[in-house]
Amino acid sequence: MLRYLTAGESHGPGLMTLVDGVPAGLPLLAEHIDRDLARRQQGYGRGGRMRIETDAVEIVAGVRHGKTLGSPIGLLIRNRDWKNWGEKMAVEPIDAGVETVTIPRPGHADLAGALKFGHDDLRNVIERASARETAARVAAGAVAKRLLEELGVRIVGHILRVGGVRAGVPDGLPFDEIVRRSEESEMRCVDPDATARMKTAVDEARKKGNTLGGVFEVIAVGMPPGVGSYEQYDRRLSGRLAGALMSIHAMKGVEIGLGFEAAGRFGSEVHDEITYEDSEYRRRTNNAGGLEGGITNGQPVVCRVAMKPISTLLKPLGSVRVQSHEAVESRFERSDICAVPAAAVVGEAMAALVLAPAMQEKFGGDSLEEIRRNLRTFREWLAGR
């Protein structure tokens, strides 16, 4: 099954991703990955790092003449800013001393990571805990999305809220229209009026030396019923999706379908009635978000994720210098004001990295054609059930 690992530090030479378990014969080019890498760097409220880096992938293994070989795929994203950090982030020992970071920032992994690994220099934590790592995830996710696209599954992420500004999403808005509107918006939001108000909120936060979080939604259409399982906790697709989305930096909550709202309603207002039309089972609504018992039911898979405000603030919060324990103000590390639009793209990647191997589990095969054949046979079996 498709699996991946990332490596690399925020200001090191680059980020690496190893994607294993991709079937042979999948059309894959660098441009498929670069498109999502560019989307991750966009969005109103991004910081100075985005003016330095123009992420582009180098496929260094696993692809020949534009198609996957079935062997591990090696992806490399070079950090342009490395030239300014060559001494601070050198692999070999250096004679000259470098500045050590001793003031942890509230909300970051700085202090917890230092206590875990025993680091005296918080730079050792900051570099790997940085959200820069999500570029490597997006690269891996782009590979997973390519596989899903070949199997008829498409994914989009869009913004529902930034700070106190909520988007209005018309009921029944077609998937293609969500894609079009969100791609045209600087906030990756389908509501033009909300986009303008979100930008104003970001500007106000910037003036105050503050940051903003928000909520994004990830939708996957084309998933057939029967993917996932209820028979063990770690096979429930709902749990796997929630875990993957929560693993993104700064995420604090995940809901599927109606989510937390379901807790305040009667059961009759929550559960999706079943119908049988045109030789297939359908639901009148999609409050379950496409998942029942941890298994896809044929409806769009819908997840929403809450992102906290970015922890690095121009207006510093109180902290303590490690070792001396003196009270100080936290330090500022170059940062964004709002990264929710970027997080939506990372959310797409993480959803794809769950759904793609789940599809392989159900319709397994060593080549793309074999998986397609198994999926086609299953769809034929479904007809008229």
C-alpha positions as CSV (number, residue, x, y, z in Angstrom):
1,M,0.0,0.0,0.0
2,L,1.0,3.6,-0.6
3,R,3.0,5.0,2.3
4,Y,5.5,7.8,2.7
5,L,8.2,9.4,4.9
6,T,9.6,12.9,4.8
7,A,13.0,14.2,5.9
8,G,14.7,17.6,6.0
9,E,14.9,20.8,8.1
10,S,13.3,24.1,7.4
11,H,16.6,25.8,6.5
12,G,18.6,22.8,5.5
13,P,19.6,21.9,2.0
14,G,16.1,20.6,1.1
15,L,13.2,18.4,1.9
16,M,13.0,14.8,0.9
17,T,10.0,12.5,0.4
18,L,10.1,8.7,-0.2
19,V,6.7,7.4,-1.5
20,D,6.5,3.6,-1.5
21,G,3.8,1.3,-2.8
22,V,2.7,3.3,-5.8
23,P,1.5,0.9,-8.5
24,A,3.4,0.7,-11.8
25,G,2.1,2.5,-14.9
26,L,0.8,5.7,-13.2
27,P,1.5,8.7,-15.4
28,L,3.5,11.1,-13.2
29,L,5.5,14.2,-14.1
30,A,7.1,16.9,-12.0
31,E,4.5,19.4,-13.2
32,H,1.8,17.3,-11.5
33,I,3.6,17.9,-8.1
34,D,4.8,21.4,-8.8
35,R,1.2,22.6,-9.3
36,D,0.2,21.7,-5.8
37,L,3.5,23.0,-4.4
38,A,2.7,26.4,-5.9
39,R,-0.8,26.3,-4.5
40,R,0.5,25.6,-1.0
41,Q,2.6,28.8,-1.2
42,Q,-0.3,31.0,-2.2
43,G,-2.9,32.8,-0.1
44,Y,-3.3,36.2,1.4
45,G,-1.4,36.6,4.7
46,R,1.7,34.5,3.8
47,G,5.0,35.6,5.1
48,G,8.5,36.5,3.8
49,R,9.6,32.9,3.3
50,M,7.2,32.6,0.3
51,R,9.0,35.4,-1.4
52,I,12.2,33.4,-1.1
53,E,11.2,29.9,-2.0
54,T,9.7,28.9,-5.3
55,D,9.1,25.2,-4.6
56,A,9.8,22.7,-7.4
57,V,10.3,19.0,-7.2
58,E,13.0,16.8,-8.6
59,I,11.9,13.3,-9.1
60,V,15.1,11.3,-8.4
61,A,13.7,7.7,-8.3
62,G,10.8,5.5,-9.2
63,V,9.7,7.1,-12.5
64,R,10.9,6.4,-16.0
65,H,9.7,8.1,-19.2
66,G,6.8,9.7,-17.4
67,K,5.4,6.6,-15.7
68,T,5.9,5.0,-12.3
69,L,7.9,1.8,-12.1
70,G,6.3,0.2,-9.0
71,S,9.4,0.9,-7.1
72,P,9.9,3.6,-4.4
73,I,9.6,7.2,-5.7
74,G,12.2,9.7,-4.4
75,L,11.2,13.4,-4.4
76,L,13.5,16.3,-3.6
77,I,12.6,19.9,-2.9
78,R,15.6,22.2,-2.5
79,N,15.5,25.1,-0.1
80,R,16.7,28.3,-1.8
81,D,17.2,29.9,1.6
82,W,19.9,27.3,2.4
83,K,22.6,29.6,1.0
84,N,21.9,32.0,3.9
85,W,22.0,29.2,6.5
86,G,24.9,27.1,5.4
87,E,27.0,27.7,8.5
88,K,24.1,27.7,11.0
89,M,22.8,24.4,9.6
90,A,26.0,22.7,8.6
91,V,26.2,19.0,8.8
92,E,29.9,18.9,9.7
93,P,31.3,20.4,13.0
94,I,32.3,24.0,12.6
95,D,35.0,25.9,14.4
96,A,33.1,29.2,14.7
97,G,30.3,29.3,17.3
98,V,26.7,29.9,16.2
99,E,24.0,31.7,18.0
100,T,21.9,29.3,20.1
101,V,18.2,29.7,20.5
102,T,17.2,29.6,24.2
103,I,13.8,31.3,24.4
104,P,10.9,29.0,23.5
105,R,7.8,30.5,21.8
106,P,4.4,29.7,23.4
107,G,2.3,27.5,21.2
108,H,5.3,26.0,19.3
109,A,7.1,22.7,19.9
110,D,10.2,24.5,21.0
111,L,10.1,23.8,24.8
112,A,8.3,20.4,24.6
113,G,10.7,19.2,21.9
114,A,13.8,20.3,23.9
115,L,12.6,18.6,27.0
116,K,11.9,15.4,25.0
117,F,15.2,15.2,23.2
118,G,17.4,17.0,25.6
119,H,18.4,19.8,23.3
120,D,20.1,22.9,24.7
121,D,19.7,24.8,21.4
122,L,16.0,25.1,20.5
123,R,17.1,25.5,16.8
124,N,17.3,21.7,16.8
125,V,13.6,21.5,17.4
126,I,12.4,24.5,15.4
127,E,13.9,23.3,12.1
128,R,12.1,20.0,12.0
129,A,8.9,21.1,13.8
130,S,8.4,23.9,11.3
131,A,5.4,23.8,8.9
132,R,8.0,24.0,6.1
133,E,7.8,20.2,6.3
134,T,4.3,20.3,4.8
135,A,5.9,21.0,1.4
136,A,7.2,17.5,1.5
137,R,3.8,16.2,2.4
138,V,2.1,18.1,-0.4
139,A,4.6,16.5,-2.8
140,A,3.7,13.0,-1.5
141,G,0.0,13.9,-1.6
142,A,0.3,15.0,-5.2
143,V,1.4,11.5,-6.1
144,A,-1.5,10.0,-4.2
145,K,-3.9,12.5,-5.9
146,R,-2.6,11.3,-9.3
147,L,-3.5,7.7,-8.4
148,L,-7.0,8.8,-7.1
149,E,-7.6,10.8,-10.3
150,E,-6.9,7.8,-12.4
151,L,-9.5,5.9,-10.3
152,G,-12.2,8.7,-10.7
153,V,-11.7,10.4,-7.3
154,R,-11.0,14.2,-7.0
155,I,-10.3,16.3,-4.0
156,V,-10.6,20.0,-3.2
157,G,-9.9,22.1,-0.1
158,H,-11.6,25.4,0.5
159,I,-11.9,27.9,3.4
160,L,-15.0,28.2,5.5
161,R,-13.7,30.7,8.1
162,V,-10.8,33.0,9.0
163,G,-10.9,34.5,12.4
164,G,-14.5,35.7,13.0
165,V,-15.3,35.9,9.2
166,R,-17.4,33.0,7.9
167,A,-18.0,32.1,4.3
168,G,-21.4,31.5,2.8
169,V,-21.4,28.3,0.8
170,P,-24.7,27.8,-1.2
171,D,-26.4,24.4,-0.7
172,G,-25.7,22.0,-3.5
173,L,-22.8,24.1,-5.0
174,P,-21.3,21.7,-7.6
175,F,-17.8,20.3,-7.0
176,D,-16.4,21.9,-10.1
177,E,-17.8,25.3,-9.1
178,I,-16.2,24.9,-5.6
179,V,-12.9,24.3,-7.4
180,R,-13.2,27.2,-9.7
181,R,-14.2,29.7,-7.1
182,S,-11.7,28.7,-4.5
183,E,-8.8,28.8,-7.1
184,E,-9.8,32.3,-8.1
185,S,-9.9,33.5,-4.5
186,E,-6.8,34.8,-2.6
187,M,-8.3,33.2,0.5
188,R,-9.2,30.0,-1.3
189,C,-12.8,30.8,-0.4
190,V,-15.9,30.3,-2.7
191,D,-17.7,33.4,-1.3
192,P,-16.3,36.6,-2.9
193,D,-17.8,38.9,-0.2
194,A,-16.3,36.7,2.6
195,T,-12.9,36.7,0.7
196,A,-12.8,40.5,0.9
197,R,-13.7,40.5,4.6
198,M,-11.2,37.8,5.4
199,K,-8.4,39.9,3.7
200,T,-9.5,42.9,5.8
201,A,-9.3,40.8,9.0
202,V,-5.8,39.6,8.0
203,D,-4.7,43.2,7.5
204,E,-6.0,44.2,10.9
205,A,-4.2,41.3,12.5
206,R,-1.0,42.3,10.8
207,K,-1.3,45.9,12.1
208,K,-1.7,44.6,15.6
209,G,1.3,42.2,15.4
210,N,-1.2,39.3,15.7
211,T,-2.2,36.2,13.7
212,L,-5.4,34.4,12.6
213,G,-6.5,30.9,12.3
214,G,-9.7,29.4,10.7
215,V,-11.5,26.4,9.4
216,F,-11.1,24.7,6.0
217,E,-13.1,21.9,4.4
218,V,-11.8,19.0,2.3
219,I,-14.2,17.2,-0.1
220,A,-13.5,14.0,-2.0
221,V,-15.9,13.0,-4.8
222,G,-16.0,9.7,-6.7
223,M,-15.2,7.4,-3.8
224,P,-17.1,4.1,-4.3
225,P,-19.0,2.6,-1.4
226,G,-17.2,-0.1,0.7
227,V,-13.8,1.4,1.2
228,G,-12.5,1.2,4.8
229,S,-13.8,-1.1,7.5
230,Y,-15.6,-1.3,10.8
231,E,-13.9,-4.5,12.1
232,Q,-10.9,-2.9,13.9
233,Y,-10.3,0.6,15.2
234,D,-7.3,1.3,13.0
235,R,-9.1,0.3,9.8
236,R,-12.0,2.8,10.2
237,L,-11.5,5.3,7.5
238,S,-13.0,8.1,9.6
239,G,-10.4,7.6,12.2
240,R,-7.6,7.4,9.7
241,L,-8.7,10.6,8.0
242,A,-9.1,12.4,11.3
243,G,-5.6,11.3,12.5
244,A,-4.0,12.4,9.2
245,L,-5.7,15.8,9.2
246,M,-4.9,16.4,12.9
247,S,-1.2,15.6,12.2
248,I,-0.9,18.9,10.2
249,H,0.9,21.6,12.0
250,A,-1.4,23.9,14.1
251,M,-4.6,21.8,13.6
252,K,-6.8,21.6,16.7
253,G,-10.0,19.9,15.6
254,V,-11.5,17.7,12.9
255,E,-15.1,16.9,12.1
256,I,-16.6,14.7,9.5
257,G,-19.9,15.5,7.8
258,L,-22.2,17.3,10.2
259,G,-19.6,16.8,12.9
260,F,-20.0,18.6,16.2
261,E,-23.4,20.1,15.1
262,A,-24.8,16.6,15.2
263,A,-24.4,16.5,19.0
264,G,-27.1,19.2,19.4
265,R,-29.8,17.7,17.1
266,F,-32.3,14.9,17.3
267,G,-31.4,11.6,15.5
268,S,-34.1,12.2,13.0
269,E,-32.4,15.4,12.0
270,V,-29.0,13.8,11.6
271,H,-29.1,10.4,9.9
272,D,-29.3,10.2,6.1
273,E,-32.3,8.4,4.7
274,I,-31.6,5.7,2.2
275,T,-33.2,5.5,-1.2
276,Y,-32.7,3.2,-4.2
277,E,-32.6,5.0,-7.6
278,D,-31.2,4.1,-11.0
279,S,-30.0,0.7,-9.8
280,E,-28.0,2.1,-6.8
281,Y,-28.4,3.0,-3.2
282,R,-28.4,6.7,-2.4
283,R,-28.8,9.1,0.5
284,R,-31.2,12.0,0.6
285,T,-28.6,14.1,2.6
286,N,-24.9,13.8,3.4
287,N,-24.8,14.6,7.1
288,A,-22.6,11.6,7.7
289,G,-19.9,13.1,5.4
290,G,-19.8,10.0,3.1
291,L,-18.7,7.6,5.9
292,E,-20.8,5.2,8.0
293,G,-19.1,2.8,10.4
294,G,-15.8,3.9,9.1
295,I,-16.7,2.8,5.6
296,T,-17.4,5.0,2.5
297,N,-21.1,4.9,1.5
298,G,-20.7,6.4,-2.0
299,Q,-21.5,10.0,-1.0
300,P,-18.8,12.7,-1.1
301,V,-16.3,12.4,1.8
302,V,-16.4,15.7,3.7
303,C,-14.1,16.7,6.5
304,R,-13.6,20.1,8.2
305,V,-10.5,21.1,10.1
306,A,-9.9,23.9,12.7
307,M,-6.5,25.6,12.6
308,K,-5.3,27.7,15.5
309,P,-3.7,31.1,14.9
310,I,0.0,30.8,14.0
311,S,2.0,30.8,17.2
312,T,4.8,33.2,16.1
313,L,3.7,36.7,16.9
314,L,5.2,40.1,16.1
315,K,3.7,41.2,19.4
316,P,5.6,38.8,21.7
317,L,4.1,36.7,24.5
318,G,5.7,36.0,27.8
319,S,8.2,33.1,28.0
320,V,11.2,31.8,30.1
321,R,14.8,31.5,29.0
322,V,15.8,27.9,29.2
323,Q,18.5,27.0,31.8
324,S,18.5,30.5,33.5
325,H,14.7,30.4,33.9
326,E,14.5,34.2,33.7
327,A,11.2,35.7,32.5
328,V,11.5,37.2,29.0
329,E,9.5,38.0,26.0
330,S,9.3,35.3,23.3
331,R,11.5,35.7,20.2
332,F,10.2,36.3,16.7
333,E,10.9,33.8,14.0
334,R,9.9,34.8,10.4
335,S,6.2,33.8,10.0
336,D,2.9,34.2,8.3
337,I,-0.1,36.2,9.5
338,C,-2.6,33.6,8.2
339,A,-1.9,30.3,6.6
340,V,-5.4,28.8,6.4
341,P,-5.5,28.8,2.6
342,A,-2.2,27.0,2.5
343,A,-3.4,24.5,5.1
344,A,-6.4,23.6,2.9
345,V,-3.9,22.4,0.2
346,V,-2.0,20.4,2.8
347,G,-5.4,19.0,3.9
348,E,-6.0,17.8,0.4
349,A,-2.7,16.0,0.4
350,M,-3.3,14.4,3.7
351,A,-6.8,13.2,2.7
352,A,-5.3,11.8,-0.5
353,L,-2.6,10.0,1.4
354,V,-5.3,8.2,3.4
355,L,-7.8,7.6,0.6
356,A,-5.3,6.3,-2.0
357,P,-4.0,3.4,0.1
358,A,-7.6,2.6,1.3
359,M,-8.5,2.2,-2.4
360,Q,-5.5,0.0,-2.9
361,E,-6.6,-2.2,0.1
362,K,-10.0,-2.7,-1.5
363,F,-9.0,-3.0,-5.2
364,G,-5.4,-4.1,-4.8
365,G,-3.0,-4.6,-7.6
366,D,0.7,-4.0,-8.6
367,S,-0.2,-1.9,-11.6
368,L,-2.6,0.9,-12.3
369,E,-4.4,-1.3,-14.9
370,E,-4.9,-4.1,-12.5
371,I,-6.4,-1.7,-9.9
372,R,-8.7,-0.2,-12.6
373,R,-9.8,-3.7,-13.6
374,N,-10.6,-4.7,-10.1
375,L,-12.5,-1.4,-9.5
376,R,-14.4,-1.8,-12.7
377,T,-15.4,-5.4,-11.7
378,F,-16.6,-4.1,-8.4
379,R,-18.7,-1.4,-9.9
380,E,-20.3,-3.9,-12.3
381,W,-21.1,-6.1,-9.3
382,L,-22.7,-3.2,-7.5
383,A,-25.1,-2.5,-10.4
384,G,-28.5,-3.9,-9.5
385,R,-27.6,-5.0,-6.0
